[in-house]
Amino acid sequence: MKTEIGITDSNRQAVAHQLAKLLADEYVLYTKTRNAHWNVEGACFYEKHKFFESQFEQLDDMIDKIAERIRSLGHYATATLKSFLELTHLTEVKEGKNDSSTYMKELLTDHESIIIHCRENIHHFANEYKDIGTSDFITGLMEDHEKMAWFLRSHLK
């Protein structure tokens, strides 16, 4: 059945494609945060282990919401590791120490990259694609990443 929500087919396609890129970024960041949770070592291990768990749980929720937004626009969500790696602008984990500071610095960089990417595209969704709903949705995701980045930044001081 055709999706009739007041957004042209071509605009819905463009929005879904941009959301697929964001979904890929979120999935890579989720995986990197899981890695930190599993492999962190050092002082305050348990505290950092639980901290990373809290962050990947938040990312898991974001991933689900992005995929559901794509589906609500009448498109299928990308769901393969290969496609995520092709679409993401993030890099996989660099080799380094398994200490919390190393993980937090890399995760912070990724959150900030996603924040910037969201901020740069909010107006495109609203103005170019005439999709205020996705513009609002992306604004909320950006704010969630800002808070997560703040938490990481605070741990690094």
Residue pairs with C-beta under 8 A, 6 or more apart in sequence:
2 74
3 12
3 73
3 74
5 12
5 72
5 73
5 74
6 130
7 15
7 73
7 129
7 130
7 131
8 130
11 128
11 129
11 130
11 131
12 73
12 74
12 75
12 131
13 75
14 128
14 129
15 73
15 125
15 129
15 131
15 134
16 70
16 73
16 74
16 75
18 121
18 124
18 125
19 66
19 69
19 70
19 73
19 134
20 70
20 77
20 78
20 83
20 87
21 87
21 88
21 89
22 66
22 114
22 117
22 118
22 138
22 141
23 63
23 66
23 67
23 70
23 77
23 78
23 84
23 87
24 78
24 83
24 84
24 85
24 86
24 87
24 88
25 87
25 88
25 89
25 90
25 110
25 113
25 114
25 117
26 59
26 62
26 63
26 66
26 114
27 63
27 84
27 88
28 84
28 85
28 88
28 90
28 92
28 110
29 59
29 90
29 107
29 110
29 111
29 114
30 56
30 59
30 60
30 63
32 90
32 92
32 93
32 106
32 107
32 110
33 52
33 55
33 56
33 59
33 107
34 52
34 56
35 93
35 103
36 48
36 52
36 100
36 103
36 104
36 107
37 49
37 52
37 53
37 56
39 98
40 48
40 49
40 52
40 98
40 99
40 100
40 103
41 98
41 99
42 48
42 98
42 99
42 100
44 100
48 100
51 100
51 151
51 155
52 103
55 107
55 148
55 151
55 152
58 144
58 148
62 141
62 144
65 137
65 141
66 77
66 141
67 77
67 79
68 77
69 134
69 137
70 76
70 77
71 77
73 131
73 134
78 84
78 87
85 92
89 113
89 117
90 110
90 113
90 114
93 106
94 106
96 102
96 106
100 155
101 156
104 152
104 155
104 156
105 156
107 152
108 149
108 152
108 153
108 156
111 145
111 148
111 149
111 152
112 149
114 142
114 145
115 142
115 145
115 146
115 149
118 138
118 139
118 141
118 142
118 145
119 142
121 138
122 135
122 138
122 139
122 142
123 135
125 131
125 132
125 134
125 135
125 138
126 132
126 135
